[in-house]
Each structure stands twice: as C-alpha cells, then as structure tokens.
C-alpha cells in the first residue's frame, strides 16, 4: 500500500512538473496571436489547475487572453472575469509566490483600463524586483528574468 501511495505521488509530481514547463513555454508567445492564445488555453485547461495555484493562475491568464480575442462582448466579459477571479484566488492562497505575482502583473499591465484591473501593478513590480534573487529554481529565475527583460514596465 505504501508503494502505491508513493508511486501515485511521484507520478503526480512528474506530471505537474512537465505541465508547468509546457505552460511556461506556451505562455511566452500566447498574446502574439489568436492561434497561440488558443494553444495556451487548451494546454492550461488540460492541466490539474484546480489543485495547483500556479497552474490555476496560468489558466486564468489564458482566459483573460481568450477574452481579448473573443468577438462577442458577453464572452469577453465572462472570460476576463473568470480569469481574473482565478488569478486573484491563487495569489490569496499564496501571496509570496513570485510566479503568481508575475502572472498577475503581466495580465494587469496589458488589460484594458475599462476592466479596472490594474491596482496591483506597482506592488507586483516591486515584489518581483525585491524577490527575484531569492528564487531557488534556476529555470524559474531565468523565466521570470526573461519576462522582466521584455516587459515595458521594467525599462
């Protein structure tokens, strides 16, 4: 029985790890086109986003991007609201997670002003600057530094 529990835990960890790498890769170019957004959305939707705050925030990000490419006003509003709700819930559950703050910052910095989703930009920008050197994962640190180097907020 212990072996079965260990195996299931190991499998879940490996699956989540591969999910996060795929999601991060798709995230980089998701906003560039409707096709890229759709790929990112579908991949994020297939993850275990209900049990993982980081994957949930990426799914929320995918929803907000999907809103930007939607043609129907009602779809735009519902996708954006749901995405925002997922991002905020992820951050509330883990406010010191730098990747969650990066996701929210990326969404807020590109969200239309009419959404009024921009209140944490300065806070998240400062959080990233103050905490980037504390990130222990070299891949995550490189990923966040890549975001910071391409974001107009850090120029």
N, C-alpha and C positions, 0 to 999 in steps of 0.2 A: 504494500500500500504506500509506504514512504517513497518507494521508487517511482510509482505512478504520479504522485504529487510533485516530486522533483522534476520528472520529465515534462509534465504539463507546465510547470513554472518556467522551466528552461525554454520550452517551445514558445511560450507567450513572450518571454523576453527577447528571443531572437526575432520573432515576428514583428514586435513593436519596434525593434532597432532597425530592421530593414524598411519598415513602413516610414519611419521618420526620415531616413536618408532619401527615400524616393520622394516624399512630400517636400523636403527642403529643396531638392533639385528641381522639381516642378514649380515650386513657389517662385524661384528666381525669375522665371520668364512668364509667369502666369498673366500678368497685367498687359503683356505685349500684344495679345490678340484674343479674339473670342475662342479660337480653337485651343490655345494654350490654357485659357481660363477653364474651358470645359474639361480638358485633361486633368488639370489640377483638382477641379471639383470632383470628378469621378473617382480619382485616386483617394482624395481625402474622405469621401463618402464611404469608401470600402474599408477604411481603417477602423480600429477599435476606438473611435473618437469619443464614445460615451464613457469610457473608463480611463481615459488619459487626457489630462488638461491641455497638454501641448498639442496633441492631435485634434482635440476639440477646438482649440483656438485656430489652428490651420483650417479646419473645416469651416469655422466662422468666417475666416478671411476669404475662403473660396466662395462662400455665399455672398459676401459683400462685392466681390469681383463679378460674380454672376449677375448681381443686380445692375452693375454698370453696363453690361451688355444686353440686358433684357429690353425688349421693345415695349412691353405693357407696363404702364405706370404702377399698377397694383402689384405686379411681380417684383418690380424694382424695390418698392417699399417693403414688401414682405421678406424678400431675400436679405435686404440690408438689415432690417430689424432683427431677424433671426440670427444673422451673422454677428451683429453687434452684441446681442444677448449671450451668445456662446463665448465670445472673446472676454466679455466682462465677467462672466461666471468663472472662467478659467483663471483669470487674474485674481478674483476674490478668493478663490481656493488656494492660490499660491502666489501672493503678491511679490515675492522676492525672486521669482523666476525670470531671468533676463530674456529668455527666448519669448516668453509670453509678452513681455513689455515691448520687444522688438516688433512682434506681430501687430500689437495694438497701435504702435507708433506708425508702422507702415500703412495701416488702414486709415488712421486718423489724418495723416498728412496728405492723403490723396482723396479723402472723402469730400464730396461737395459740401460747401458751407451750409446749404439748406438742411442737411442732415443733423446739424449741430453736434456732430461727433468729432470734437477737436479739443476738448478741455484738458486732456492729459498729455498733449504734445510736449510741452516744456518739461513736465515731470518725467516722462519716459525717456526723453532725450538725455536729461541729466543722469537718470538711472543707468542708462547704457554707458555713458562716459565714465561714470564713477565705478562701475562694476565689471567692465569688460576684462580687466586684468585679473579678476578673481575667478574667471571661468576655467574650470579644470580640464574640460574636454577640448583638446586641440582642434578637433573638427568643428565643434560648436563655436569656439572662439573665432576661428577663421571664417565661418559662415556669417557670424554677426559683424565682424570687421568688414567683410565684403559688403554687407548691407550698409554699414556706416560710410564706407568709402564711395558708394554710389548714390546715397540719399542726398538730396539737395539741402536737407536740414543740417548736415554736418559740414557743409562747405564754408 
